[in-house]
């Protein structure tokens, strides 16, 4: 019964009571983000009925064609978060520069970074999409934030979360005390705590990777995938399933719910880009959530949250999920990445040789 469950507001109030000196601004910002996610969930659910499917006549800072819902979701995040006096600035995947809080609103002590609609390429085929966000402290509370103030490593995050717009809408977040999942009850418009203390299984039989990029992978990644595909007859001694949804939120949610490992590693496809996913508003928040749930997150060489950003829209290789698998992949990067791995699976008869 709903009467026996905590709402998001109740949960945040209880968390704040653990820190009597807290101002309440963090709670207010999280609730503003939750409001944005509720509004976006409604627009996603109505889809073609509201004319929000299809592409817009614009591109984002990365040169990617924007979906109509990308633009709309970005606007919703800005409008719900700019007015409350809790943020000093915002950065989004859809904007080249930080969003300046209008002069008639007070500025607060936090910075909000977000991907307003992750997986938007899936919208028109009715596959789940989501939103990702991260909250940092402003180095200069009350002042307008310049770009350099957002370039903080992920270890400085005070909150991270995502919303997934699927058969049910869920908000999953961490404030550094574990990972909690809240399901939207549409009749009352409240997020209800349904998944307390989410933990990722340390072992798994599933991995997610875009296999079309096999010819660009580093030796460490090729070794790992080949071993998984070899199944029981291979060195791992067990069968694996391969998944790929092309939505970071969906991949993250599946791993949180039943374990697994996700790889979008650095490759040679576009040498100027050291990875596909964005560090500030995709990799960092997901890494914070995953680590709080007992998993691990890396770029193959160091923990994601230790990487100091060099630019607002910096890309990075990203591997995360069940700790045992991530640690294995890190070992392969350390021990077998400077030269081609010489096991039989990497010879002329390699499992991917015919598709390279």
C-alpha positions in Angstrom: 0.0 0.0 0.0 1.2 3.5 -0.8 0.6 4.6 2.8 3.4 2.2 3.9 5.9 3.7 1.4 8.0 6.8 1.5 7.7 9.5 -1.2 10.8 11.1 -2.7 10.1 14.2 -0.5 9.9 12.2 2.7 13.1 10.3 1.7 15.0 13.6 1.2 13.7 15.1 4.4 14.9 12.0 6.3 18.3 12.3 4.6 18.6 16.0 5.5 17.9 15.2 9.2 21.2 13.4 9.2 22.9 16.7 8.4 21.3 19.4 10.7 23.5 22.1 9.2 22.2 21.5 5.7 20.5 24.4 4.0 17.9 22.4 2.2 19.0 23.7 -1.2 20.1 20.2 -2.4 16.7 18.8 -1.6 15.0 21.6 -3.4 17.2 21.1 -6.5 16.5 17.3 -6.6 12.8 18.0 -6.3 13.0 20.5 -9.2 14.8 17.8 -11.3 12.1 15.3 -10.3 9.5 17.7 -11.5 11.3 18.0 -14.9 11.4 14.2 -15.2 7.6 14.0 -14.5 6.9 16.5 -17.2 9.2 14.8 -19.7 7.7 11.4 -18.8 4.2 12.8 -19.8 5.5 14.2 -23.1 7.3 11.0 -24.0 4.2 8.9 -23.1 2.0 11.0 -25.4 4.5 10.8 -28.3 2.8 11.3 -31.7 -0.4 12.4 -30.0 1.4 15.7 -29.1 3.5 15.9 -32.3 6.8 15.5 -30.5 8.3 12.6 -32.4 10.8 13.1 -35.3 13.8 15.3 -35.6 14.2 19.0 -35.1 15.8 21.3 -37.7 18.8 21.7 -35.4 22.0 20.1 -34.2 23.7 20.1 -30.8 27.2 21.1 -29.9 28.5 17.6 -31.0 27.0 18.1 -34.4 24.3 15.5 -33.8 20.8 16.0 -35.2 18.5 16.8 -32.4 15.1 15.0 -31.9 12.2 17.3 -31.1 12.1 15.8 -27.7 15.8 16.6 -27.1 15.0 20.3 -27.5 11.8 20.1 -25.4 13.4 18.1 -22.6 16.3 20.5 -22.4 13.9 23.4 -22.1 11.9 21.6 -19.4 15.1 21.1 -17.3 16.0 24.7 -17.6 12.6 26.1 -16.7 12.1 23.9 -13.7 15.6 24.5 -12.2 16.5 28.2 -13.0 14.0 30.0 -10.7 14.6 28.5 -7.3 17.7 30.2 -6.2 19.6 26.9 -5.7 21.8 26.7 -8.9 24.6 29.0 -10.0 24.6 27.6 -13.5 23.7 24.6 -15.7 25.4 22.6 -18.4 23.5 20.4 -20.9 24.4 18.1 -23.8 22.2 20.3 -25.9 24.0 23.6 -25.2 27.5 24.6 -26.2 28.0 26.9 -23.3 26.7 26.9 -19.7 23.3 28.2 -19.2 23.4 31.6 -17.4 20.7 32.0 -14.7 18.6 35.0 -15.6 19.4 38.1 -13.7 16.0 38.3 -12.0 16.5 35.0 -10.3 18.9 34.5 -7.3 21.9 32.2 -7.8 22.6 29.3 -5.4 25.3 27.0 -4.3 25.1 24.1 -6.8 25.9 23.4 -10.4 23.5 21.1 -12.4 24.8 19.1 -15.4 22.4 16.9 -17.4 21.6 14.9 -20.5 17.9 15.9 -20.9 17.0 12.9 -23.1 19.4 10.0 -23.4 18.7 7.5 -26.1 16.6 9.8 -28.2 17.4 7.8 -31.3 15.0 5.2 -29.8 12.0 7.5 -29.5 10.4 7.0 -32.8 10.5 3.2 -32.4 9.0 3.4 -28.9 12.0 2.1 -27.0 12.6 3.4 -23.5 14.6 6.6 -23.1 15.8 8.6 -20.0 17.4 11.6 -18.5 20.7 11.7 -16.6 21.8 14.4 -14.1 24.7 15.3 -11.8 24.9 17.9 -9.1 28.2 19.6 -8.1 29.0 22.3 -5.5 29.7 25.7 -7.0 33.2 27.1 -6.1 31.6 30.5 -5.8 28.0 30.2 -4.4 25.7 33.0 -5.3 27.8 34.0 -8.4 27.3 33.3 -12.1 29.2 30.1 -13.0 31.8 30.2 -15.7 32.8 27.1 -17.7 35.9 26.3 -15.7 33.8 25.8 -12.5 32.1 22.8 -14.0 35.4 21.0 -14.7 35.4 19.0 -11.5 36.2 15.3 -11.3 33.3 13.0 -10.5 34.5 12.4 -7.0 33.2 15.9 -6.2 29.5 15.0 -7.1 27.1 15.4 -4.2 24.2 13.8 -6.1 23.6 11.9 -9.3 20.6 10.2 -10.8 18.6 9.2 -13.9 15.0 8.9 -14.9 13.9 6.0 -17.1 10.7 6.5 -19.2 9.6 2.9 -19.8 6.5 0.8 -18.9 6.8 2.7 -15.6 8.7 5.9 -15.0 11.5 5.5 -12.4 13.9 7.9 -10.8 17.1 6.4 -9.5 19.5 8.5 -7.5 22.3 8.6 -5.0 23.3 11.2 -2.5 26.3 9.2 -1.4 24.5 6.9 1.0 23.5 4.1 -1.4 21.3 3.9 -4.5 17.5 4.2 -4.3 14.8 3.8 -6.9 11.5 5.6 -6.9 8.6 4.7 -9.2 6.2 7.4 -10.4 2.6 6.9 -9.2 0.8 8.7 -12.1 -2.5 9.2 -10.4 -1.0 11.2 -7.5 2.0 12.4 -9.4 4.5 11.3 -6.7 7.7 9.3 -6.9 7.4 6.5 -4.4 10.4 4.6 -2.9 10.1 1.1 -4.4 13.7 -0.1 -4.7 15.7 0.7 -1.5 19.4 0.0 -1.3 20.0 -1.3 -4.9 23.0 -3.5 -5.2 24.7 -4.8 -8.3 25.6 -8.5 -8.3 29.4 -8.9 -8.4 29.3 -11.6 -11.0 27.3 -11.8 -14.3 26.5 -13.7 -17.4 25.7 -10.6 -19.5 27.7 -7.9 -21.3 26.6 -5.0 -23.5 28.7 -3.7 -26.4 28.2 -2.3 -29.9 29.7 -5.2 -31.8 29.7 -3.3 -35.1 32.8 -1.5 -33.9 34.8 -4.6 -33.4 37.4 -3.7 -36.1 38.3 -0.5 -34.1 38.6 -2.1 -30.6 41.8 -2.3 -28.6 43.3 -5.7 -27.9 42.1 -5.7 -24.3 38.5 -5.3 -25.4 38.8 -7.9 -28.2 40.2 -10.4 -25.7 37.4 -9.9 -23.2 34.6 -10.1 -25.8 36.1 -13.2 -27.5 36.4 -15.0 -24.2 32.8 -14.2 -23.4 31.6 -15.4 -26.8 33.6 -18.6 -26.5 31.2 -19.7 -23.7 31.6 -22.8 -21.7 34.3 -24.2 -24.1 36.4 -21.0 -23.6 38.6 -19.8 -20.8 35.6 -18.3 -18.8 33.9 -21.7 -18.6 30.4 -20.3 -18.9 28.0 -18.9 -21.4 27.3 -15.1 -21.7 24.4 -13.2 -23.3 25.1 -10.0 -25.2 22.8 -7.0 -25.0 22.7 -3.6 -26.7 19.9 -1.1 -26.4 21.8 2.1 -27.6 20.6 4.0 -24.5 22.9 4.5 -21.6 20.0 4.9 -19.1 18.5 1.6 -20.2 21.8 -0.2 -20.0 22.5 1.2 -16.6 19.0 0.3 -15.3 19.3 -3.3 -16.5 22.7 -3.7 -14.8 21.4 -2.2 -11.6 18.4 -4.6 -11.6 20.2 -7.9 -12.6 23.9 -7.3 -13.0 26.0 -7.1 -16.1 28.8 -5.1 -17.7 28.6 -2.3 -20.2 31.4 -1.4 -22.6 31.7 1.7 -24.8 35.5 1.7 -24.9 38.0 3.9 -26.4 38.7 2.8 -30.0 40.3 3.9 -33.2 37.1 4.7 -35.2 37.5 8.5 -34.6 41.1 9.0 -33.3 40.3 12.6 -32.4 37.6 11.4 -29.9 38.9 9.3 -27.0 35.5 7.8 -26.5 31.8 8.2 -27.3 30.1 9.1 -24.1 30.4 12.5 -22.3 32.3 12.6 -19.1 30.5 15.3 -17.2 26.8 14.5 -17.7 26.8 10.8 -18.7 29.9 8.9 -17.4 30.3 10.7 -14.1 26.8 10.4 -12.8 26.4 6.8 -13.9 29.8 5.9 -12.3 28.7 7.5 -9.0 25.5 5.5 -9.0 27.2 2.3 -10.0 29.9 2.6 -7.4 27.4 3.4 -4.7 25.6 0.2 -5.7 28.7 -1.9 -5.3 29.9 -2.0 -8.9 32.8 -0.4 -10.6 33.3 2.2 -13.4 36.5 2.9 -15.5 37.8 4.1 -18.8 40.0 1.0 -18.9 42.9 2.7 -17.3 41.6 4.6 -14.2 38.4 5.0 -12.3 36.0 7.3 -14.2 35.4 9.6 -11.2 39.1 10.3 -10.8 39.4 11.8 -14.3 39.7 15.6 -14.3 37.6 17.1 -17.1 39.4 19.2 -19.7 36.3 20.5 -21.4 32.5 20.7 -20.9 31.7 18.2 -23.6 34.7 15.9 -23.2 34.2 12.3 -24.4 35.6 9.3 -22.8 35.7 5.5 -23.0 33.4 4.0 -20.5 33.1 0.5 -18.9 31.0 -0.2 -15.9 28.9 -2.8 -14.1 29.5 -5.9 -12.0 32.8 -5.4 -10.1 34.4 -8.7 -11.0 34.0 -8.2 -14.7 35.2 -4.6 -14.7 38.3 -5.5 -12.7 39.0 -8.3 -15.3 38.7 -5.7 -18.1 41.0 -3.3 -16.3 43.6 -6.1 -15.9 43.4 -6.8 -19.6 44.0 -3.1 -20.4 47.0 -3.2 -18.1 48.6 -6.4 -19.2 47.5 -7.1 -22.8 46.9 -3.7 -24.5 50.3 -2.7 -25.8 50.6 -5.5 -28.2 48.0 -7.8 -29.8 46.9 -10.6 -27.6 48.4 -13.8 -28.9 45.8 -16.4 -27.8 44.1 -18.5 -30.5 41.0 -16.4 -30.4 43.0 -13.5 -31.8 44.6 -15.4 -34.6 43.2 -15.7 -38.1 40.3 -17.8 -36.8 39.2 -15.2 -34.2 35.5 -15.1 -33.5 35.1 -11.7 -35.1 37.5 -12.2 -38.0 34.8 -12.7 -40.5 33.1 -9.4 -39.6 36.1 -7.2 -39.3 
